[in-house]
Amino acid sequence: MEKKKLGVIFGGMSTENEVSVMSANSILDKLDKERFEIYPIYIDKEGKWWKYLEIGQKREFGEEIKNKEKIENIVEYLKNLDVIFPVLHGLYGEDGTIQGLFELLKIPYVGCKVLASSVGMDKVYAKVVFAKAGLNQATYEYVRKYKDKYIYVDKNFDEEVVSLEDAADKIVKNIQFPMFVKPSNSGSSVGVRKASNKKELMENIEYAASFDRKVLIEEGIVGKEVECAVLGNEEVIASCVGEIKSADEFYSYDAKYKNEESKTEIPADLPKEISDEIRRNALKAFKAIDGKGLSRVDFFVEDKTNRVIINEINTLPGFTNISMYPKMFEASGISYKELLNKLIDLALED
């Protein structure tokens, strides 16, 4: 059987470049070499595209990629491929932009299409869709950076230009402390901070706005942080549920990738009816954004009520050796290598 030419694209211009490199290295190690002729492509932080020549080399997190060769004609290089596996997290990779390029070139690719990618990446607009789907969510507020001021956007999407302090005053009327302040378009918890008072709220809005002009402010939920992986196009399956046990106050970027005290529990120690509800809601969230291929859906289980509250959906979840997506499916009976084959098959069938 003739091998399929598989492009694996990773790196990228987002703040998650290093995470993407680690995900790609795990994938490149586990891909079926009998079935695929593999073309690894690295996009650096400046947006330059390179042939990656370090397959099989062990890497440290954040280690510079030196062994690479410039791709002079990106479009022609991509057109030579049969299918693409984008392993790009965050902006310019998980937000529908590169998916649009693949659509224009008519190349099959792993994962969500343009609409689902863009909605899933934008936390504010994902919340609008989840509300329509009837999923429980944390109370939230939304502001946009506008020159030296902010635009406060209310629940009816009416807008008002206000100072940072006025925005904070409006927010504290509707949400109690502690709050979490997040860039609307960011992943791996980059730019996320906790606010326990108005001063911290204002500082954290400014900080989040340095990553994205759109800022989401959510009430803090006291409870378990849990996740569920989904796989499929129309016939979609959900993995078992996993729990995150962060070593820090919340599951920040550092807690995920730099603090070895952070733990995961797969499957999560939850009553069966709660796990089943999480799995149903994960499938519903995936379908609601018109997902394809894969996603990891994150939830809270509130301590006092056991209420299941959706946090966000990740349409290109991590594939590092510590990432929850492949680990949850492995615990559900699908090995890492088998999972990769299924994802590529889904890309080719759609």
C-alpha positions in Angstrom: 0.0 0.0 0.0 1.4 3.4 -1.0 2.1 5.6 2.0 0.1 8.8 2.5 2.1 12.0 2.6 1.4 13.4 6.1 2.3 17.0 7.1 2.7 17.6 10.8 2.7 21.4 11.4 3.7 22.8 14.8 5.3 25.7 16.6 3.5 28.8 15.5 3.4 32.5 16.5 1.3 32.1 19.6 2.4 32.1 23.2 2.1 28.3 23.1 4.9 27.7 20.6 7.0 25.6 23.1 4.0 23.5 24.2 3.2 22.9 20.5 6.8 21.7 19.9 6.5 19.2 22.7 3.1 18.0 21.5 4.5 17.5 18.0 7.6 15.6 19.2 5.3 13.1 21.0 3.1 12.7 17.9 6.1 12.3 15.5 7.4 9.6 17.8 4.2 7.6 17.8 2.9 8.0 14.2 2.6 4.9 12.1 5.7 5.0 9.9 4.5 2.0 7.9 1.4 3.9 6.8 2.7 7.5 6.5 5.5 9.4 4.8 6.0 12.2 7.4 6.8 15.8 6.6 7.4 17.7 9.8 6.9 21.5 9.4 8.0 24.0 12.0 6.5 27.6 12.1 8.8 29.8 14.2 7.6 32.7 16.4 8.1 35.2 13.6 5.9 33.1 11.2 8.7 31.6 9.1 8.1 28.1 7.8 10.8 25.4 8.1 11.3 21.7 7.3 12.0 20.2 10.7 15.0 17.8 10.6 15.2 16.7 14.2 12.7 13.7 14.3 13.6 11.3 17.0 15.7 13.8 18.9 14.7 14.3 22.6 14.0 17.9 23.5 13.8 19.9 26.6 10.9 22.3 27.1 11.7 25.6 25.4 14.9 24.3 23.7 15.8 26.1 20.5 15.2 24.3 17.2 18.5 24.6 15.2 18.3 21.7 12.7 15.9 23.1 10.1 15.6 24.1 6.5 13.7 27.0 5.1 10.6 26.3 3.0 10.7 28.7 0.1 7.3 28.1 -1.5 4.9 27.2 1.3 1.8 26.8 -0.9 3.5 24.4 -3.3 5.0 22.4 -0.4 1.6 22.0 1.2 0.0 21.0 -2.1 2.3 18.0 -2.3 0.7 16.6 0.9 -2.2 14.2 1.2 -3.3 15.2 4.7 -2.2 17.6 7.4 -2.1 17.2 11.2 -1.9 20.7 12.6 -0.4 20.5 16.1 -0.7 24.3 16.7 -2.1 25.6 20.0 -3.5 29.1 20.4 -3.6 32.0 18.0 -2.8 31.4 14.3 -3.2 27.7 14.7 -6.3 26.8 16.8 -8.4 29.8 15.9 -9.5 28.9 12.3 -6.8 30.9 10.5 -4.6 28.1 9.3 -7.7 25.9 8.8 -8.8 28.5 6.3 -5.6 28.1 4.4 -6.1 24.3 4.3 -9.6 24.8 3.0 -8.4 27.1 0.2 -5.8 24.6 -0.8 -8.4 21.7 -0.6 -6.1 19.6 1.7 -7.7 17.4 4.3 -6.6 18.1 7.8 -7.1 16.8 11.3 -9.4 18.6 13.7 -12.2 21.2 13.7 -13.0 23.3 10.7 -12.9 27.1 10.5 -16.1 28.0 12.4 -15.6 25.6 15.3 -11.9 26.5 15.6 -12.7 30.2 15.8 -15.6 29.9 18.2 -13.8 27.4 20.4 -10.8 29.7 20.6 -12.8 32.7 21.6 -13.9 32.2 25.1 -16.6 34.9 25.0 -18.3 33.7 21.9 -18.0 30.0 23.0 -20.0 31.1 26.1 -22.7 32.6 23.9 -23.0 29.2 22.0 -22.9 27.2 25.3 -25.7 29.3 26.7 -27.8 28.6 23.7 -27.1 24.9 24.2 -28.4 25.1 27.8 -25.1 24.3 29.5 -24.4 25.6 33.0 -21.7 28.3 33.1 -20.0 30.5 35.6 -21.3 34.1 35.8 -19.2 36.3 33.6 -18.5 39.8 32.3 -16.9 40.9 29.1 -14.8 44.0 28.3 -12.8 45.1 25.2 -9.7 47.3 25.3 -10.3 50.5 23.3 -7.3 52.9 23.0 -6.7 54.0 26.7 -10.2 53.0 27.8 -12.4 50.0 27.7 -15.7 49.0 26.1 -18.0 47.4 28.7 -20.4 44.9 26.9 -23.5 44.0 28.8 -25.6 40.8 28.6 -27.6 42.2 25.6 -24.4 43.1 23.8 -25.1 46.8 24.3 -21.8 48.7 24.6 -20.5 51.6 26.7 -17.0 53.2 26.5 -15.7 53.5 30.1 -12.6 54.0 32.1 -10.9 50.9 33.6 -12.2 51.8 37.1 -15.7 52.3 35.8 -15.5 48.9 34.1 -14.3 47.3 37.4 -17.2 49.0 39.3 -19.7 47.5 36.8 -18.2 44.1 37.1 -18.2 43.9 40.9 -21.9 44.7 40.9 -22.5 41.4 39.1 -19.8 39.0 40.2 -18.4 38.3 43.7 -14.7 37.9 44.5 -12.6 35.9 43.8 -12.8 36.3 40.0 -10.7 34.9 37.2 -9.6 37.3 34.5 -8.7 35.8 31.1 -7.7 36.9 27.6 -10.6 35.8 25.4 -8.3 34.3 22.8 -5.5 32.5 24.6 -4.7 28.9 25.6 -2.7 26.9 28.2 -3.9 29.5 30.8 -1.6 32.1 29.4 -2.6 35.6 30.7 -5.0 34.2 33.3 -4.9 35.7 36.8 -7.0 35.5 39.9 -8.5 38.8 41.4 -9.5 39.0 45.1 -10.2 42.7 45.2 -10.9 45.7 43.0 -7.3 46.7 42.7 -6.2 43.3 41.5 -9.2 43.2 39.2 -8.1 46.4 37.4 -4.4 45.2 37.3 -5.5 41.8 35.9 -7.7 43.3 33.2 -4.8 45.4 32.0 -2.6 42.3 32.1 -5.1 40.2 30.1 -5.5 43.0 27.6 -1.8 42.8 26.8 -2.6 39.3 25.3 -5.9 40.0 23.6 -8.1 43.2 23.4 -11.1 41.1 24.5 -11.1 40.2 28.2 -13.4 37.7 30.0 -14.0 38.0 33.8 -15.6 35.0 35.5 -16.7 34.2 39.0 -14.5 31.7 40.8 -15.9 28.2 41.2 -14.9 26.2 44.2 -14.8 22.6 43.1 -13.0 19.9 41.1 -11.4 20.8 37.7 -12.3 17.9 35.4 -11.9 17.2 31.7 -13.3 15.0 29.0 -11.9 14.2 25.5 -14.1 13.7 22.5 -13.4 12.0 19.2 -15.3 11.8 15.9 -17.1 13.7 13.1 -20.8 12.8 13.2 -20.5 9.7 15.3 -18.7 11.2 18.3 -17.5 9.3 21.4 -16.4 10.7 24.8 -13.5 9.4 26.9 -13.6 8.7 30.6 -13.4 11.9 32.8 -10.0 13.0 34.3 -9.4 15.4 37.2 -6.7 18.0 37.4 -5.1 18.4 40.8 -3.1 21.7 40.5 -0.1 22.3 42.7 -0.8 26.0 42.5 -3.9 28.0 43.4 -5.3 27.3 40.0 -4.2 25.4 36.9 -2.0 28.1 35.4 0.6 27.8 32.6 3.4 27.2 35.2 1.3 24.7 37.1 0.7 22.8 33.8 4.2 22.7 32.4 6.7 23.7 35.1 5.4 22.5 38.5 5.9 18.7 38.8 3.7 18.7 41.9 0.6 19.1 39.7 -1.2 15.8 39.3 -3.9 14.2 37.3 -6.3 11.4 38.2 -7.7 9.3 35.4 -10.4 8.3 35.7 -11.6 10.9 38.1 -13.1 9.8 41.5 -16.7 10.9 40.8 -20.1 9.3 41.1 -21.1 7.5 37.9 -24.0 9.9 37.3 -21.7 12.9 37.5 -19.2 11.4 35.1 -22.0 10.5 32.7 -23.4 14.0 32.8 -19.9 15.4 32.1 -19.5 13.1 29.1 -22.9 14.0 27.8 -22.2 17.7 28.1 -18.8 17.3 26.5 -20.5 15.8 23.4 -23.2 18.5 23.5 -20.6 21.3 23.6 -18.6 19.8 20.8 -21.7 19.5 18.6 -22.9 23.0 19.6 -19.8 24.6 18.0 -20.0 22.2 15.0 -16.8 20.4 16.1 -15.0 17.8 14.0 -12.2 15.3 14.8 -11.3 16.1 18.3 -11.6 18.4 21.3 -11.0 18.4 25.0 -13.8 19.9 27.1 -13.1 21.3 30.5 -15.6 21.5 33.4 -15.9 22.3 37.1 -17.9 20.1 39.5 -19.0 22.5 42.3 -18.2 21.2 45.8 -21.4 22.2 47.6 -23.9 21.3 44.9 -22.1 18.8 42.5 -23.3 21.0 39.7 -21.5 20.4 36.5 -20.3 23.8 35.0 -18.6 24.0 31.6 -15.4 26.0 31.6 -14.2 25.9 28.0 -13.5 23.8 24.9 -10.1 23.2 23.4 -10.2 22.2 19.7 -6.5 21.4 19.4 -5.6 20.0 22.9 -2.1 19.2 24.0 -0.4 16.0 22.9 2.6 16.1 25.2 3.6 13.1 27.3 1.6 14.7 30.2 -1.4 15.9 28.2 -4.9 14.8 29.3 -6.4 14.2 25.8 -4.4 11.1 24.8 -4.2 9.9 28.5 -8.0 9.9 28.9 -8.5 7.9 25.7 -5.7 5.6 26.7 -7.6 5.0 29.9 -10.7 4.4 27.8 -9.0 1.7 25.7 -7.6 3.6 22.8 -3.8 3.7 22.6 -1.9 6.8 21.6 -0.9 5.3 18.2 -4.4 4.1 17.5 -5.8 7.5 18.5 -3.5 9.2 15.9 -4.6 6.8 13.2 -8.3 7.4 14.0 -7.8 11.2 13.9 -6.1 11.0 10.5 -8.8 8.7 9.2 -11.5 11.2 10.4 -9.7 13.9 8.5 -9.6 11.8 5.3 -13.3 10.8 5.5 -14.8 14.3 6.1 
